Amino acid sequence: MEFDDDLIACAQLVERADPERFRSLMAAPVQARAKLFPIFAFNIEAARAPWVTQETMIAEMRLQWWRDALEEIRSGKVVRRHEVVTPLARVLDAASAELLDRGLAARRWDIYRDPFEDAAHFDRYIEETGGHLMVASARALGGTDDAAALNLGYAAGLAAYLCAVPELESRGRVPLVDGRPDAVATLAQRGLERLTQARRGDIPKAAALVAWAAGPLLRLAARQPGRVASGDLYLSGPVQRLRLMWQAATGRW
């Protein structure tokens, strides 16, 4: 698969919106990048769709546009021409398109200000956004261990979500079912347990690269849960570079 104008546009979108993930994708082999950039460009569009307007109806319409595009891919219909949708249709199978659609449905929570119903609702949100994203990525690279990919995606999604808690609160959302330090530490530990389960499976190394920060961030949140509320849950630049280089060189995560 060559890097045509659409793939270049997808890569540029990821680079602008998510520089850390862009660096992790650039550490993957070229052929893997060609399959992953459209998936993660889609994820960026999906993640920001609920936030570009305060008009709930317009936000719903933006999510529905992407759901309609995924339905075209899933059903084998003629797919709309779009710099992200067009290359995305080349790398998704019907099952992966359906999984990503469930992630879009879960993101309707981002539009409104209602808290999560309970811990099960929260876990389902992380699984259907971060988890399904990883399953689709692994499948695009030939992976067949959906359970392991789901666990890795949950861990990576949870780590990213915990980093975003202060921003979500500033936007009037209630991001956690229980935001007390002990509860946050327990939540992070649960993410680490799912990361351990993922390591027992078989996930394409290039797909796992995008989750390189999950372990360090979750361990930090488990040890110092107060960092989540204060916005101090992050890895320094040198630590980021060394961790990514180590994972790319060893294939271990």
Residue pairs with C-beta under 8 A, 6 or more apart in sequence:
1 7
1 31
1 34
1 35
1 90
2 34
3 11
3 34
4 87
5 83
6 38
6 83
6 84
6 86
6 87
7 34
7 37
7 38
7 87
9 41
9 83
9 84
10 37
10 38
10 40
10 41
10 83
10 84
10 87
11 22
11 25
11 33
11 37
11 41
13 41
13 44
13 45
13 84
14 21
14 22
14 25
14 37
14 40
14 41
14 44
15 22
17 44
17 48
18 40
18 44
20 213
20 240
21 40
21 210
23 240
23 244
24 209
24 210
24 212
24 244
25 33
25 36
25 37
25 40
25 209
25 210
26 33
27 209
27 244
27 245
27 247
27 248
28 36
28 205
28 206
28 209
28 248
29 206
32 141
32 204
32 206
32 207
33 206
35 91
35 140
35 141
36 137
36 140
36 141
36 206
36 207
36 210
37 87
38 84
38 87
38 88
38 90
38 91
39 88
39 91
39 92
39 133
39 136
39 137
39 140
40 133
40 137
40 210
41 84
41 88
42 66
42 84
42 85
42 88
42 100
43 133
45 66
45 84
46 63
46 66
46 100
46 103
46 104
46 107
47 107
47 129
49 59
49 62
49 63
49 66
49 107
50 59
50 62
50 63
50 107
50 108
50 110
50 111
51 59
51 110
51 171
52 59
52 62
53 59
53 62
56 111
56 112
59 111
60 108
60 111
63 104
63 107
63 108
63 111
66 104
67 101
67 104
67 105
69 79
69 80
69 82
69 85
69 88
70 92
70 97
70 98
70 100
70 101
70 104
71 77
71 97
71 101
72 78
72 79
72 80
72 85
72 89
73 79
73 85
73 88
73 89
73 92
73 94
73 97
74 94
74 97
74 98
74 101
75 94
76 94
79 85
79 86
79 89
91 140
92 100
92 136
92 140
93 139
95 139
96 135
96 136
96 139
96 140
99 132
99 135
99 136
100 132
100 133
100 136
102 128
102 132
103 128
103 129
103 132
103 133
105 128
106 124
106 125
106 128
106 129
107 129
109 116
109 125
110 173
113 172
113 173
113 174
114 174
115 174
115 177
116 122
116 125
116 174
116 176
116 177
118 177
119 177
121 177
122 176
122 177
123 154
126 154
126 157
126 158
126 161
127 150
127 153
127 154
127 157
129 157
130 153
130 154
130 156
130 157
130 158
130 160
130 161
131 149
131 150
131 151
131 153
131 154
131 157
132 150
132 153
133 153
133 157
134 149
134 150
134 152
134 153
134 156
134 157
134 203
134 207
134 210
134 211
135 146
135 149
135 150
135 153
137 149
137 207
137 210
138 145
138 146
138 149
138 203
138 204
138 207
139 146
139 149
140 207
141 204
141 206
141 207
142 204
143 149
143 202
143 203
143 204
143 207
144 202
145 201
145 202
145 203
147 201
148 197
148 198
148 200
148 201
148 202
148 203
149 198
149 201
149 203
149 207
151 194
151 195
151 197
151 198
151 201
152 194
152 195
152 198
152 203
152 208
152 211
152 214
153 211
154 191
154 194
155 191
155 192
155 194
155 195
155 198
155 211
155 214
155 215
155 218
156 210
156 211
156 213
156 214
158 187
158 188
158 191
158 214
158 218
159 191
159 213
159 214
159 217
159 218
159 221
161 175
162 184
162 187
162 188
162 217
162 218
162 221
162 228
162 233
163 217
163 228
163 233
163 234
164 175
165 175
165 176
165 179
165 228
165 229
165 231
166 229
166 230
166 231
168 175
169 175
176 183
176 184
176 187
177 183
178 184
179 228
179 229
181 225
181 226
181 229
182 225
184 221
184 225
184 228
184 229
185 221
185 222
185 223
185 225
187 221
188 218
188 219
188 221
188 222
188 225
189 218
189 222
191 214
191 218
192 215
192 218
192 219
192 222
195 214
195 215
195 218
199 253
205 251
208 247
208 251
208 253
209 244
209 247
209 248
209 253
211 253
212 243
212 244
212 247
212 253
213 235
213 240
213 243
215 253
216 235
216 239
216 243
217 233
217 234
217 235
220 227
220 233
220 235
221 227
221 228
221 233
226 232
227 233
235 243
246 252
247 253
